[in-house]
Amino acid sequence: MNLLRGVRTATFLALVDGTQLALIEMPLHAKFVRPFNCDDVKKILSQIPDDMLVGLRRIALLGGTSRQEKSAWSDDWRYGCYGYGCVTLFAYPARRKIWSSANLHKPAEIHAYQRAGVEISHENRNWVYKFTDESIRRFYLWDVLVHEIGHHVDRDHPDRSIKRSERFAEWFAKTYGFEAEQNRAPKSAIR
Ligand SMILES: [Zn+2]
């Protein structure tokens, strides 16, 4: 995938070791939402200890594609990913703003959604998740982004098992994401 094709915005953030972290914002597809931008990402990064960011090369905010839109309901749909110093955040398919499922997600995911303000209710034997722009924004910035940075911090751990590394990233997101938000600068921090 050529991430640099059609780039709309690229800014750079100087890290403590003198290297530059590129922040890239791709044009947004009409069927996707992305209620945050690179400035919001920078504010979140400023709450994470500087040395943890060293080695990060790129954070890309993708804009969605027709192909991704078609797989909006597939099991392997993802919010973000990390690899080789690069964090990628996928835009959110607009039609996923309300989704209904017979099963609840696992507790760690439910808690993350609730912290972000996603409304979860039980209607007609299904669990219904309702996302607003504000809860999508909070979820991506304080949970997904910080979770993926957690994978970066954890990148040299000898035990590469998915279970251990996901548990670490979830802990990292909780500690440096929402808990940091509550302790240091409630709510208005990312505005
Ligand atoms: Zn993860």
Residues whose N, C-alpha, C, O or C-beta is under 5 A from the ligand:
A	BS01	ZN	E166 A169
